[in-house]
Amino acid sequence: MPRVSIGDSRMYYERHGGGFPVLFVTGLSGYASFWRDQIPAFSRSYDVIVYDHRGVGQSDHVGAASSIDRLAADAIALIDQLGLKKIHIIGHSAGSAVAQILAIDHPERLASVVLAGAWTKPDAYFRRFFGLRKELLSRLGPSSYIQANTLFLYPANYIAANNEHLRQLEAQWLANFPPLEVTASRIDAILAFDRTADLSRIRVPTLVLSAHDDLITPSYFGEELARRIPGAEAKFFPQGGHDFTRVVPREFNQAVLPFLQAHTPREQA
């Protein structure tokens, strides 16, 4: 079980395949396993790196993230510990906020950045939504929070067709749910994130991906990101919900792989 020491936490990570490195950064849940539908496809050509965030999963349950900046510092520390000079980074949801920070503050470390299910800064809708998620957790506990998340994350037709599979995922998530204060602190970190004023400074090749039926980070956030980041490419899936990486994995992979190939340094291609 590979781990690296980062500050006050030992972080669990996995590496698959070989080639130019691609760091996948998960959203609010923080689990490496979120990317199970991407690992086989990407590891055929790349050194795929996934990890459990601090306080989550097989990483130490100490030092919960107090900010997205803390999570971004962990990501930089991880690639430093692995001896990587430059990477592609793919971030989903809160992971896309981490990717924004790296693209703004550490552009020399990135060959490209993919922002999936991303947002710019909390607006009234976003604050309502995440405030409700936090209240569900505090008032009703992890089981109700997880069941509600299924409704938030996936389109209705996907839930109807995959109900038993989703029930199994819910049971697994509940069995491994982190301390309540860890998830609450991660929601607070999301609500505090805002690097909108710096987006115009991004010069790293950027791909923005959104789904039109995403309830958590509606596609208008993706449209705004694509406008604000110079030269950004954008693709919008007609459906897929917030977890479109899982709902339409083939479409996601087919959108991202050519983008990575186009921006992989020649000597590493």
Backbone hydrogen bonds in HBPLUS format (Angstrom, degrees):
<---DONOR---> <-ACCEPTOR-->    atom                        ^
c    i                          cat <-CA-CA->   ^        H-A-AA   ^      H-
h    n   atom  resd res      DA  || num        DHA   H-A  angle D-A-AA Bond
n    s   type  num  typ     dist DA aas  dist angle  dist       angle   num
A0013-TYR N   A0002-PRO O   3.26 MM  11  6.04 159.4  2.31 146.3 147.9     1
A0004-VAL N   A0011-MET O   2.98 MM   7  5.31 146.5  2.10 135.4 144.3     2
A0011-MET N   A0004-VAL O   2.71 MM   7  5.31 160.1  1.74 161.9 158.3     3
A0006-ILE N   A0009-SER O   2.68 MM   3  5.34 176.7  1.68 175.4 175.9     4
A0009-SER N   A0006-ILE O   3.04 MM   3  5.34 163.3  2.06 126.3 130.6     5
A0060-ASP N   A0010-ARG O   2.98 MM  50  5.49 160.9  2.02 154.6 160.9     6
A0052-ASP N   A0012-TYR O   3.09 MM  40  5.62 150.9  2.18 139.8 148.1     7
A0014-GLU N   A0050-VAL O   2.83 MM  36  5.42 153.8  1.90 160.0 161.6     8
A0050-VAL N   A0014-GLU O   3.12 MM  36  5.42 156.5  2.17 143.6 150.9     9
A0016-HIS N   A0048-VAL O   2.87 MM  32  5.02 148.2  1.98 139.2 148.7    10
A0048-VAL N   A0016-HIS O   2.80 MM  32  5.02 155.5  1.86 163.5 160.2    11
A0047-ASP N   A0020-PHE O   3.11 MM  27  5.63 161.2  2.14 119.0 124.7    12
A0088-HIS N   A0021-PRO O   3.03 MM  67  6.41 160.4  2.07 149.4 155.1    13
A0022-VAL N   A0047-ASP O   2.86 MM  25  6.00 157.8  1.91 151.8 149.8    14
A0049-ILE N   A0022-VAL O   2.94 MM  27  6.07 158.7  1.98 167.1 162.3    15
A0023-LEU N   A0088-HIS O   2.88 MM  65  6.23 164.2  1.91 160.6 157.3    16
A0090-ILE N   A0023-LEU O   2.88 MM  67  6.23 162.6  1.91 160.3 163.2    17
A0024-PHE N   A0049-ILE O   2.97 MM  25  6.18 172.8  1.97 177.0 175.7    18
A0025-VAL N   A0090-ILE O   2.82 MM  65  6.16 163.3  1.85 157.7 160.4    19
A0092-HIS N   A0025-VAL O   3.09 MM  67  6.47 161.0  2.13 176.3 177.6    20
A0030-GLY N   A0027-GLY O   3.08 MM   3  5.56 122.9  2.42 113.2 126.1    21
A0053-HIS N   A0030-GLY O   2.93 MM  23  5.04 160.1  1.97 144.2 150.8    22
A0034-PHE N   A0031-TYR O   3.26 MM   3  5.77 165.4  2.29 111.4 115.8    23
A0035-TRP N   A0032-ALA O   3.26 MM   3  6.34 169.9  2.27 131.5 131.3    24
A0036-ARG N   A0033-SER O   3.14 MM   3  5.42 146.8  2.26 126.5 122.2    25
A0038-GLN N   A0035-TRP O   2.91 MM   3  5.27 156.5  1.97 114.6 122.5    26
A0039-ILE N   A0035-TRP O   3.07 MM   4  6.22 154.6  2.13 165.8 173.6    27
A0042-PHE N   A0038-GLN O   2.96 MM   4  6.00 172.2  1.97 173.3 175.9    28
A0043-SER N   A0039-ILE O   2.94 MM   4  5.68 156.0  2.00 150.0 156.2    29
A0045-SER N   A0042-PHE O   3.17 MM   3  5.92 155.5  2.23 117.9 123.3    30
A0046-TYR N   A0042-PHE O   2.93 MM   4  5.85 142.8  2.07 149.0 160.2    31
A0056-VAL N   A0053-HIS O   3.07 MM   3  5.47 148.6  2.17 142.2 140.0    32
A0055-GLY N   A0060-ASP O   2.92 MM   5  5.55 143.1  2.05 160.2 155.9    33
A0059-SER N   A0056-VAL O   3.07 MM   3  5.70 154.4  2.14 148.7 148.7    34
A0070-ARG N   A0067-SER O   3.16 MM   3  5.21 127.0  2.46  94.1 106.6    35
A0071-LEU N   A0067-SER O   3.34 MM   4  6.76 153.6  2.41 140.8 146.8    36
A0072-ALA N   A0068-ILE O   2.82 MM   4  6.13 152.2  1.90 150.9 159.5    37
A0073-ALA N   A0069-ASP O   2.87 MM   4  6.10 152.8  1.95 145.0 152.1    38
A0074-ASP N   A0070-ARG O   3.02 MM   4  6.31 147.2  2.13 142.2 151.1    39
A0075-ALA N   A0071-LEU O   3.03 MM   4  6.36 151.6  2.11 143.7 150.9    40
A0076-ILE N   A0072-ALA O   3.03 MM   4  6.37 160.1  2.07 152.2 156.6    41
A0077-ALA N   A0073-ALA O   2.91 MM   4  6.08 159.9  1.95 145.4 151.7    42
A0078-LEU N   A0074-ASP O   2.83 MM   4  6.04 149.6  1.92 148.0 156.3    43
A0079-ILE N   A0075-ALA O   3.13 MM   4  6.46 166.4  2.15 151.9 153.5    44
A0080-ASP N   A0076-ILE O   2.95 MM   4  6.15 149.7  2.04 147.7 157.1    45
A0081-GLN N   A0077-ALA O   2.86 MM   4  6.05 159.9  1.90 148.0 153.2    46
A0082-LEU N   A0078-LEU O   2.99 MM   4  6.25 142.9  2.13 145.9 156.4    47
A0084-LEU N   A0079-ILE O   2.91 MM   5  5.30 168.3  1.93 165.4 162.3    48
A0083-GLY N   A0080-ASP O   2.94 MM   3  5.04 156.7  1.99 105.2 112.4    49
A0087-ILE N   A0109-ARG O   2.86 MM  22  6.30 151.7  1.94 148.6 153.4    50
A0111-ALA N   A0087-ILE O   2.72 MM  24  5.70 158.5  1.76 142.7 146.7    51
A0089-ILE N   A0112-SER O   3.17 MM  23  6.49 154.8  2.24 141.3 148.5    52
A0114-VAL N   A0089-ILE O   2.88 MM  25  6.29 151.6  1.96 155.3 163.4    53
A0091-GLY N   A0114-VAL O   3.00 MM  23  6.22 171.0  2.01 168.2 165.3    54
A0116-ALA N   A0091-GLY O   2.93 MM  25  6.07 172.5  1.94 172.1 171.1    55
A0095-GLY N   A0092-HIS O   2.76 MM   3  4.67 140.2  1.91 139.1 127.7    56
A0093-SER N   A0116-ALA O   2.83 MM  23  6.28 157.4  1.88 161.6 168.4    57
A0096-SER N   A0093-SER O   2.77 MM   3  5.09 135.8  1.96 105.7 119.0    58
A0097-ALA N   A0094-ALA O   3.08 MM   3  5.09 130.5  2.34  94.3 107.6    59
A0098-VAL N   A0094-ALA O   3.19 MM   4  6.63 150.8  2.28 144.0 151.2    60
A0099-ALA N   A0095-GLY O   3.00 MM   4  6.28 154.4  2.07 140.0 147.0    61
A0100-GLN N   A0096-SER O   2.89 MM   4  6.14 146.3  2.01 138.2 146.9    62
A0101-ILE N   A0097-ALA O   3.11 MM   4  6.42 159.7  2.16 148.9 152.8    63
A0102-LEU N   A0098-VAL O   3.07 MM   4  6.43 161.8  2.10 153.7 158.3    64
A0103-ALA N   A0099-ALA O   2.93 MM   4  6.12 157.2  1.98 148.9 155.4    65
A0104-ILE N   A0100-GLN O   2.95 MM   4  6.18 143.8  2.09 147.3 157.3    66
A0105-ASP N   A0101-ILE O   2.76 MM   4  5.83 175.7  1.77 162.0 163.6    67
A0106-HIS N   A0102-LEU O   2.76 MM   4  4.84 145.5  1.88 127.4 136.4    68
A0109-ARG N   A0106-HIS O   3.01 MM   3  5.71 164.4  2.03 123.3 128.3    69
A0110-LEU N   A0107-PRO O   3.14 MM   3  5.43 165.6  2.16 112.4 116.9    70
A0113-VAL N   A0205-PRO O   2.92 MM  92  6.32 151.6  2.00 162.1 169.8    71
A0207-LEU N   A0113-VAL O   2.97 MM  94  6.44 153.1  2.04 154.5 162.9    72
A0115-LEU N   A0207-LEU O   2.81 MM  92  6.20 163.0  1.84 163.4 169.4    73
A0209-LEU N   A0115-LEU O   2.85 MM  94  6.14 166.4  1.87 155.1 155.7    74
A0117-GLY N   A0209-LEU O   2.98 MM  92  6.35 157.0  2.04 155.2 161.6    75
A0127-ARG N   A0123-ASP O   2.91 MM   4  6.12 165.1  1.94 160.3 164.0    76
A0128-ARG N   A0124-ALA O   3.03 MM   4  6.18 158.0  2.08 145.8 151.8    77
A0129-PHE N   A0125-TYR O   2.92 MM   4  6.15 164.5  1.95 155.0 159.3    78
A0130-PHE N   A0126-PHE O   2.99 MM   4  6.19 176.4  1.99 158.3 158.5    79
A0131-GLY N   A0127-ARG O   2.90 MM   4  5.74 146.7  2.01 138.7 148.6    80
A0132-LEU N   A0128-ARG O   2.96 MM   4  6.13 152.2  2.04 145.5 152.3    81
A0133-ARG N   A0129-PHE O   3.05 MM   4  6.40 155.2  2.11 145.3 152.3    82
A0134-LYS N   A0130-PHE O   3.05 MM   4  6.20 159.3  2.09 143.5 148.2    83
A0135-GLU N   A0131-GLY O   3.02 MM   4  6.23 153.0  2.09 142.7 150.4    84
A0136-LEU N   A0132-LEU O   2.84 MM   4  6.07 158.9  1.89 155.4 160.8    85
A0137-LEU N   A0133-ARG O   3.10 MM   4  6.34 156.8  2.16 144.1 149.9    86
A0138-SER N   A0134-LYS O   2.99 MM   4  6.25 163.7  2.02 150.1 154.1    87
A0139-ARG N   A0135-GLU O   2.84 MM   4  5.82 163.0  1.87 154.4 158.7    88
A0140-LEU N   A0136-LEU O   2.90 MM   4  5.43 153.6  1.97 135.9 144.7    89
A0141-GLY N   A0137-LEU O   3.02 MM   4  4.71 135.7  2.22 114.2 124.4    90
A0145-TYR N   A0141-GLY O   3.09 MM   4  6.20 160.5  2.13 154.3 160.0    91
A0146-ILE N   A0142-PRO O   2.82 MM   4  5.93 160.2  1.86 155.0 158.7    92
A0147-GLN N   A0143-SER O   3.06 MM   4  6.32 161.2  2.09 147.8 153.0    93
A0148-ALA N   A0144-SER O   2.91 MM   4  6.06 159.1  1.95 150.0 155.6    94
A0149-ASN N   A0145-TYR O   2.93 MM   4  6.13 149.7  2.02 142.3 151.4    95
A0150-THR N   A0146-ILE O   3.18 MM   4  6.53 146.6  2.30 146.9 153.8    96
A0151-LEU N   A0148-ALA O   3.00 MM   3  5.27 119.7  2.37 102.7 117.1    97
A0152-PHE N   A0148-ALA O   3.03 MM   4  6.40 144.2  2.17 144.9 156.0    98
A0152-PHE N   A0149-ASN O   2.99 MM   3  4.83 117.6  2.39  91.3 107.7    99
A0153-LEU N   A0149-ASN O   2.76 MM   4  5.85 154.3  1.83 159.5 165.2   100
A0154-TYR N   A0150-THR O   3.31 MM   4  6.11 157.7  2.36 146.1 148.7   101
A0242-HIS N   A0153-LEU O   3.02 MM  89  4.94 121.9  2.37 121.0 136.8   102
A0243-ASP N   A0153-LEU O   3.18 MM  90  5.61 169.7  2.19 147.7 146.1   103
A0158-TYR N   A0155-PRO O   3.14 MM   3  5.33 124.1  2.47 101.0 114.9   104
A0159-ILE N   A0155-PRO O   3.09 MM   4  6.43 158.7  2.14 155.8 161.7   105
A0160-ALA N   A0156-ALA O   2.97 MM   4  6.23 163.5  2.00 154.0 158.5   106
A0161-ALA N   A0157-ASN O   3.11 MM   4  6.21 149.1  2.21 137.5 144.9   107
A0162-ASN N   A0158-TYR O   2.94 MM   4  5.94 129.1  2.20 142.2 155.4   108
A0162-ASN N   A0159-ILE O   3.24 MM   3  5.13 136.5  2.44  94.7 106.5   109
A0166-LEU N   A0162-ASN O   2.94 MM   4  6.13 160.0  1.98 159.2 165.6   110
A0167-ARG N   A0163-ASN O   2.88 MM   4  6.15 147.4  1.99 147.3 156.8   111
A0168-GLN N   A0164-GLU O   3.08 MM   4  6.38 151.8  2.16 145.8 152.4   112
A0169-LEU N   A0165-HIS O   3.02 MM   4  6.39 154.1  2.09 145.8 153.1   113
A0170-GLU N   A0166-LEU O   2.86 MM   4  6.09 156.5  1.91 149.4 155.7   114
A0171-ALA N   A0167-ARG O   3.00 MM   4  6.27 155.4  2.06 145.6 151.8   115
A0172-GLN N   A0168-GLN O   3.00 MM   4  6.28 155.6  2.06 148.0 154.6   116
A0173-TRP N   A0169-LEU O   2.88 MM   4  6.10 161.0  1.91 152.0 157.3   117
A0174-LEU N   A0170-GLU O   2.87 MM   4  6.06 160.8  1.90 150.1 155.5   118
A0175-ALA N   A0171-ALA O   3.01 MM   4  6.15 156.5  2.07 143.9 150.1   119
A0176-ASN N   A0172-GLN O   3.19 MM   4  6.40 134.1  2.41 139.8 150.9   120
A0176-ASN N   A0173-TRP O   3.17 MM   3  5.24 134.4  2.39  96.5 108.8   121
A0177-PHE N   A0174-LEU O   3.32 MM   3  5.00 170.8  2.33 105.0 104.5   122
A0182-VAL N   A0179-PRO O   2.90 MM   3  5.46 139.9  2.06 115.0 126.2   123
A0184-ALA N   A0180-LEU O   2.92 MM   4  6.13 167.3  1.94 157.8 162.1   124
A0185-SER N   A0181-GLU O   2.95 MM   4  5.89 153.8  2.02 134.9 141.8   125
A0186-ARG N   A0182-VAL O   3.05 MM   4  6.30 145.4  2.17 143.3 153.0   126
A0187-ILE N   A0183-THR O   2.99 MM   4  6.33 151.1  2.08 150.4 157.8   127
A0188-ASP N   A0184-ALA O   3.01 MM   4  6.32 159.0  2.06 148.0 153.8   128
A0189-ALA N   A0185-SER O   2.94 MM   4  6.16 148.9  2.04 140.2 148.7   129
A0190-ILE N   A0186-ARG O   3.04 MM   4  6.28 152.8  2.11 143.8 150.3   130
A0191-LEU N   A0187-ILE O   2.99 MM   4  6.29 159.8  2.03 152.2 157.5   131
A0192-ALA N   A0188-ASP O   3.06 MM   4  6.25 131.7  2.30 140.5 152.7   132
A0192-ALA N   A0189-ALA O   3.27 MM   3  5.17 134.3  2.49  92.2 104.4   133
A0193-PHE N   A0190-ILE O   3.25 MM   3  5.35 153.9  2.32 103.1 110.7   134
A0198-ASP N   A0195-ARG O   2.93 MM   3  5.49 149.5  2.02 115.7 125.0   135
A0199-LEU N   A0196-THR O   3.17 MM   3  5.41 162.0  2.20 110.9 116.3   136
A0201-ARG N   A0198-ASP O   2.92 MM   3  5.51 159.4  1.97 119.1 126.0   137
A0202-ILE N   A0199-LEU O   3.12 MM   3  5.59 163.3  2.14 114.1 119.2   138
A0233-GLU N   A0206-THR O   2.91 MM  27  6.21 169.6  1.92 160.6 158.9   139
A0208-VAL N   A0233-GLU O   2.83 MM  25  6.15 158.9  1.87 144.0 150.3   140
A0235-LYS N   A0208-VAL O   2.91 MM  27  6.38 151.3  1.99 163.1 172.4   141
A0210-SER N   A0235-LYS O   3.16 MM  25  6.65 154.2  2.23 154.2 161.3   142
A0237-PHE N   A0210-SER O   2.77 MM  27  6.23 158.0  1.82 156.5 158.6   143
A0214-ASP N   A0211-ALA O   3.21 MM   3  5.38 158.4  2.26 117.1 115.4   144
A0212-HIS N   A0237-PHE O   2.91 MM  25  6.23 162.8  1.94 175.9 178.2   145
A0221-PHE N   A0218-PRO O   2.97 MM   3  5.99 161.2  2.00 131.2 134.9   146
A0222-GLY N   A0219-SER O   3.02 MM   3  5.04 115.7  2.45  95.6 110.9   147
A0223-GLU N   A0219-SER O   3.01 MM   4  6.40 154.1  2.08 150.7 157.9   148
A0224-GLU N   A0220-TYR O   3.03 MM   4  6.21 153.0  2.10 138.9 145.5   149
A0225-LEU N   A0221-PHE O   2.92 MM   4  6.21 161.7  1.95 153.4 158.1   150
A0226-ALA N   A0222-GLY O   2.98 MM   4  6.16 162.5  2.01 149.5 154.0   151
A0227-ARG N   A0223-GLU O   3.07 MM   4  6.31 142.5  2.21 140.0 149.9   152
A0227-ARG N   A0224-GLU O   3.14 MM   3  5.09 122.3  2.49  93.1 107.6   153
A0228-ARG N   A0224-GLU O   2.95 MM   4  6.16 155.0  2.01 152.2 158.9   154
A0229-ILE N   A0225-LEU O   2.96 MM   4  6.00 151.5  2.05 157.2 161.8   155
A0232-ALA N   A0229-ILE O   3.14 MM   3  5.56 161.9  2.18 138.3 135.4   156
A0246-ARG N   A0243-ASP O   2.94 MM   3  5.64 154.2  2.00 117.9 124.8   157
A0247-VAL N   A0243-ASP O   3.07 MM   4  6.35 159.0  2.12 145.3 151.9   158
A0248-VAL N   A0244-PHE O   3.00 MM   4  5.38 160.0  2.05 127.9 134.5   159
A0252-PHE N   A0248-VAL O   3.01 MM   4  6.29 160.1  2.05 155.5 161.9   160
A0253-ASN N   A0249-PRO O   2.82 MM   4  5.98 174.3  1.83 157.8 159.1   161
A0254-GLN N   A0250-ARG O   2.88 MM   4  6.01 159.3  1.92 149.6 155.8   162
A0255-ALA N   A0251-GLU O   3.03 MM   4  6.16 131.9  2.27 137.3 148.9   163
A0255-ALA N   A0252-PHE O   3.10 MM   3  5.21 134.0  2.32  98.7 111.5   164
A0256-VAL N   A0252-PHE O   3.05 MM   4  6.30 151.1  2.14 152.3 160.2   165
A0257-LEU N   A0253-ASN O   2.95 MM   4  5.88 173.4  1.95 156.6 158.9   166
A0259-PHE N   A0256-VAL O   3.02 MM   3  5.18 116.9  2.43 102.8 119.0   167
A0260-LEU N   A0256-VAL O   2.97 MM   4  6.29 159.1  2.01 161.9 168.2   168
A0261-GLN N   A0257-LEU O   2.96 MM   4  6.20 165.1  1.99 153.9 158.3   169
A0262-ALA N   A0258-PRO O   2.96 MM   4  6.13 153.3  2.03 144.5 150.9   170
A0263-HIS N   A0260-LEU O   3.00 MM   3  5.24 139.8  2.17 103.1 114.9   171
A0264-THR N   A0260-LEU O   2.89 MM   4  5.92 103.3  2.49 150.3 168.6   172
A0268-GLN N   A0265-PRO O   2.80 MM   3  5.34 150.7  1.89 116.8 126.8   173
A0269-ALA N   A0265-PRO O   2.96 MM   4  6.00 115.1  2.39 145.0 161.3   174
A0269-ALA N   A0266-ARG O   3.16 MM   3  5.02 152.1  2.24  99.0 107.4   175
